Amino acid sequence: MKIYTKTGDKGETSLVHGVRVPKFADRVEAYGTCDEANSQIGMALSLLPMTEEWTQLRAVFHMIQTKLFHVGAELATPEGKNVGWPITDEDVTFLEEEIDKLSVDQPALTNFILPGGHPASAAFHIARTVVRRAERKAVHVATQEQVNKAVVKYLNRLSDYLFVVARHVNLQTGTAEQYLHE
């Protein structure tokens, strides 16, 4: 099988179920931003040492990256068509539970944190901002067409999780957080 199909050479692409749309369509922007976020998460993970201490976090992110593909599939499915792997409220709850687990040992927030610190932490902050953009794009699509409400909740919670993970990485690596000066 060849990787190139030439079907997009005229500026269109196919949504799930073969519906053709311009490559700049809102749904394409939304699921494309999810893909970008997923790639950024992969980059952030690659910056963590390949040691046992990060095994559990990598396992959680394997599930999250898979679910992020499912979010993209939902956003790539036109209104009125069936979604193969719908995002559920249980997926959102999973992220909330993971946030709670990592937040237990983190210092209370008394000021805004500047993104940075350990390279993996900085990369997770970038992933967080890309997920926020994906969320904004998903919300925009939802103003025009039906979108599973759990998709928007999932993206919102995922950005929160990425923030907590960025803090966790700095804490675990002994890297000081930098705070906004007033």
Sine and cosine of phi, psi and omega as CSV:
sin_phi,cos_phi,sin_psi,cos_psi,sin_omega,cos_omega
0.00,0.00,0.74,-0.68,0.04,-1.00
-1.00,0.08,0.55,-0.84,0.00,-1.00
-0.97,0.26,-0.44,0.90,-0.01,-1.00
-0.99,-0.16,0.66,-0.75,-0.02,-1.00
-0.92,-0.40,-0.33,0.94,-0.04,-1.00
0.93,0.37,0.08,1.00,-0.02,-1.00
-0.97,0.26,-0.27,0.96,0.00,-1.00
-0.98,-0.19,0.14,0.99,-0.09,-1.00
-0.91,0.40,-0.27,0.96,-0.01,-1.00
-0.96,-0.28,0.30,0.95,0.10,-1.00
1.00,0.05,0.26,0.97,0.06,-1.00
-0.86,-0.52,0.35,-0.94,0.07,-1.00
-0.63,-0.78,0.20,-0.98,0.00,-1.00
-0.97,-0.22,0.72,-0.69,0.22,-0.97
-0.99,0.16,0.08,-1.00,0.09,-1.00
-0.86,0.52,0.60,-0.80,-0.04,-1.00
0.97,0.24,0.22,0.98,0.16,-0.99
0.99,0.15,0.10,0.99,0.03,-1.00
-0.93,0.37,0.82,-0.57,-0.02,-1.00
-1.00,0.03,0.72,-0.70,0.03,-1.00
-0.63,-0.78,0.34,-0.94,0.10,-1.00
-0.89,0.45,0.51,-0.86,-0.03,-1.00
-0.91,0.41,-0.26,0.97,0.04,-1.00
-0.99,-0.10,0.12,0.99,0.00,-1.00
-0.85,0.52,0.50,-0.87,-0.06,-1.00
-0.84,0.54,-0.66,0.75,0.02,-1.00
-0.89,0.45,-0.65,0.76,0.00,-1.00
-0.91,0.42,-0.68,0.74,0.06,-1.00
-0.87,0.49,-0.66,0.75,-0.03,-1.00
-0.92,0.39,-0.77,0.63,-0.03,-1.00
-0.96,0.27,-0.47,0.88,0.08,-1.00
-0.91,0.41,-0.58,0.82,0.04,-1.00
-0.94,0.33,-0.54,0.84,0.12,-0.99
-0.90,0.44,-0.65,0.76,0.04,-1.00
-0.89,0.46,-0.68,0.74,0.05,-1.00
-0.88,0.48,-0.69,0.73,0.03,-1.00
-0.88,0.47,-0.67,0.74,0.00,-1.00
-0.88,0.47,-0.66,0.75,0.04,-1.00
-0.91,0.42,-0.63,0.78,0.02,-1.00
-0.92,0.39,-0.60,0.80,0.09,-1.00
-0.88,0.48,-0.69,0.72,0.05,-1.00
-0.86,0.52,-0.65,0.76,0.05,-1.00
-0.89,0.46,-0.72,0.69,0.00,-1.00
-0.87,0.50,-0.71,0.71,0.01,-1.00
-0.88,0.47,-0.59,0.81,-0.02,-1.00
-0.92,0.39,-0.31,0.95,0.00,-1.00
-1.00,0.04,-0.14,0.99,0.07,-1.00
-0.99,0.12,0.58,-0.82,0.07,-1.00
-0.87,0.49,0.53,-0.85,0.03,-1.00
-1.00,0.07,0.88,0.47,0.00,-1.00
-0.90,-0.44,0.26,-0.96,-0.06,-1.00
-0.88,0.48,-0.48,0.87,-0.06,-1.00
-0.89,0.46,-0.35,0.94,-0.04,-1.00
-0.97,-0.25,0.07,1.00,-0.07,-1.00
-0.87,0.50,-0.73,0.68,-0.04,-1.00
-0.90,0.43,-0.68,0.73,0.01,-1.00
-0.89,0.46,-0.66,0.75,0.04,-1.00
-0.89,0.46,-0.62,0.78,0.01,-1.00
-0.91,0.42,-0.67,0.74,0.04,-1.00
-0.89,0.46,-0.69,0.73,-0.01,-1.00
-0.93,0.36,-0.45,0.89,0.09,-1.00
-0.88,0.48,-0.68,0.73,0.05,-1.00
-0.92,0.40,-0.68,0.73,-0.03,-1.00
-0.90,0.44,-0.70,0.71,-0.01,-1.00
-0.90,0.44,-0.59,0.81,0.07,-1.00
-0.90,0.43,-0.72,0.70,0.02,-1.00
-0.90,0.44,-0.56,0.83,0.02,-1.00
-0.91,0.41,-0.55,0.83,0.15,-0.99
-0.90,0.44,-0.63,0.78,0.03,-1.00
-0.91,0.41,-0.63,0.78,0.09,-1.00
-0.86,0.51,-0.73,0.68,0.03,-1.00
-0.86,0.51,-0.65,0.76,0.02,-1.00
-0.90,0.44,-0.63,0.78,0.05,-1.00
-0.89,0.46,-0.69,0.72,-0.02,-1.00
-0.95,0.33,-0.38,0.93,0.02,-1.00
-1.00,-0.01,0.03,1.00,-0.01,-1.00
-0.98,-0.19,0.87,-0.49,0.00,-1.00
-0.88,0.47,0.44,-0.90,0.03,-1.00
-0.81,0.59,0.68,-0.74,0.05,-1.00
1.00,0.01,-0.08,1.00,0.01,-1.00
-0.97,-0.26,0.45,-0.89,-0.01,-1.00
-0.97,0.25,0.62,-0.78,0.05,-1.00
-0.99,-0.16,0.75,-0.66,-0.04,-1.00
-0.92,0.39,-0.65,0.76,-0.07,-1.00
-0.72,-0.69,0.98,0.17,-0.05,-1.00
-0.92,0.38,0.60,-0.80,0.13,-0.99
-0.97,0.24,0.63,-0.78,-0.06,-1.00
-0.84,-0.55,0.21,-0.98,0.09,-1.00
-0.89,0.46,-0.45,0.89,0.06,-1.00
-0.91,0.42,-0.56,0.83,0.07,-1.00
-0.91,0.43,-0.63,0.78,0.05,-1.00
-0.92,0.40,-0.69,0.72,0.02,-1.00
-0.87,0.49,-0.64,0.77,0.04,-1.00
-0.83,0.55,-0.73,0.69,0.02,-1.00
-0.89,0.46,-0.66,0.75,0.02,-1.00
-0.87,0.49,-0.66,0.75,0.02,-1.00
-0.91,0.42,-0.63,0.77,0.03,-1.00
-0.92,0.39,-0.62,0.78,0.07,-1.00
-0.87,0.49,-0.73,0.69,-0.02,-1.00
-0.88,0.48,-0.65,0.76,0.01,-1.00
-0.88,0.48,-0.71,0.71,-0.06,-1.00
-0.97,0.22,-0.44,0.90,-0.08,-1.00
-0.97,0.26,-0.35,0.94,-0.11,-0.99
-0.81,0.59,-0.71,0.70,-0.09,-1.00
-1.00,-0.08,0.08,1.00,-0.07,-1.00
-1.00,0.04,0.62,-0.79,0.05,-1.00
-0.87,0.49,0.52,-0.85,0.03,-1.00
-0.88,0.47,0.55,-0.84,0.03,-1.00
-0.99,0.11,0.85,-0.52,0.05,-1.00
-0.87,-0.50,-0.09,1.00,-0.01,-1.00
-0.38,-0.93,0.24,-0.97,0.06,-1.00
-0.94,0.34,0.63,-0.77,0.04,-1.00
-1.00,-0.09,0.73,-0.68,0.09,-1.00
-0.99,0.14,0.75,-0.66,0.02,-1.00
-0.87,0.50,0.70,-0.72,0.03,-1.00
0.49,-0.87,-0.48,-0.88,-0.04,-1.00
1.00,-0.04,-0.72,-0.70,0.05,-1.00
-0.85,0.53,0.59,-0.81,-0.01,-1.00
-0.81,0.59,-0.62,0.79,0.03,-1.00
-0.92,0.39,-0.64,0.77,0.04,-1.00
-0.88,0.48,-0.72,0.69,0.02,-1.00
-0.86,0.50,-0.65,0.76,0.00,-1.00
-0.93,0.37,-0.60,0.80,0.07,-1.00
-0.92,0.40,-0.56,0.83,0.08,-1.00
-0.90,0.44,-0.64,0.77,0.05,-1.00
-0.90,0.44,-0.70,0.72,0.04,-1.00
-0.85,0.53,-0.64,0.77,0.02,-1.00
-0.86,0.51,-0.70,0.71,-0.04,-1.00
-0.94,0.34,-0.54,0.84,0.06,-1.00
-0.93,0.37,-0.64,0.76,0.06,-1.00
-0.89,0.45,-0.64,0.77,0.05,-1.00
-0.87,0.49,-0.65,0.76,0.04,-1.00
-0.91,0.41,-0.67,0.75,0.05,-1.00
-0.87,0.49,-0.64,0.77,0.03,-1.00
-0.89,0.46,-0.72,0.70,0.02,-1.00
-0.87,0.50,-0.65,0.76,0.00,-1.00
-0.93,0.37,-0.63,0.78,0.05,-1.00
-0.90,0.43,-0.66,0.75,0.04,-1.00
-0.88,0.47,-0.65,0.76,0.03,-1.00
-0.88,0.47,-0.71,0.71,0.05,-1.00
-0.87,0.50,-0.65,0.76,-0.04,-1.00
-0.91,0.41,-0.34,0.94,0.07,-1.00
-0.98,0.21,-0.27,0.96,-0.06,-1.00
-0.94,-0.33,-0.54,0.84,-0.07,-1.00
-0.63,-0.78,0.23,-0.97,0.04,-1.00
-0.94,0.33,0.77,-0.63,0.10,-0.99
-0.73,-0.68,0.71,-0.71,0.06,-1.00
-0.79,0.61,0.85,-0.53,-0.03,-1.00
-0.86,0.50,-0.49,0.87,0.01,-1.00
-0.92,0.40,-0.43,0.90,0.02,-1.00
-0.89,0.45,-0.75,0.66,-0.01,-1.00
-0.91,0.41,-0.68,0.73,0.04,-1.00
-0.87,0.49,-0.68,0.74,-0.03,-1.00
-0.88,0.47,-0.72,0.69,0.01,-1.00
-0.90,0.44,-0.64,0.77,0.03,-1.00
-0.88,0.48,-0.74,0.68,-0.02,-1.00
-0.93,0.36,-0.57,0.82,0.02,-1.00
-0.90,0.45,-0.64,0.77,0.04,-1.00
-0.91,0.42,-0.61,0.79,0.08,-1.00
-0.88,0.47,-0.69,0.72,0.01,-1.00
-0.88,0.48,-0.69,0.73,0.00,-1.00
-0.89,0.45,-0.58,0.82,0.08,-1.00
-0.88,0.47,-0.73,0.68,-0.01,-1.00
-0.91,0.42,-0.63,0.78,0.03,-1.00
-0.90,0.43,-0.67,0.74,0.03,-1.00
-0.86,0.52,-0.68,0.73,0.06,-1.00
-0.91,0.42,-0.67,0.75,0.00,-1.00
-0.87,0.50,-0.70,0.72,0.01,-1.00
-0.87,0.49,-0.72,0.70,0.02,-1.00
-0.88,0.47,-0.68,0.74,0.00,-1.00
-0.89,0.45,-0.73,0.68,-0.04,-1.00
-0.93,0.37,-0.48,0.88,-0.02,-1.00
-1.00,-0.09,0.01,1.00,0.00,-1.00
0.95,0.32,0.43,0.90,0.00,-1.00
-1.00,-0.09,0.81,-0.59,-0.05,-1.00
-0.94,0.35,0.67,-0.75,0.12,-0.99
-0.98,0.22,0.55,-0.84,0.06,-1.00
-0.96,-0.27,0.70,-0.71,-0.07,-1.00
-0.92,-0.38,0.43,-0.90,0.05,-1.00
-0.91,0.41,0.74,-0.67,0.09,-1.00
-1.00,-0.02,0.70,-0.71,-0.01,-1.00
-1.00,0.05,0.00,0.00,0.00,0.00
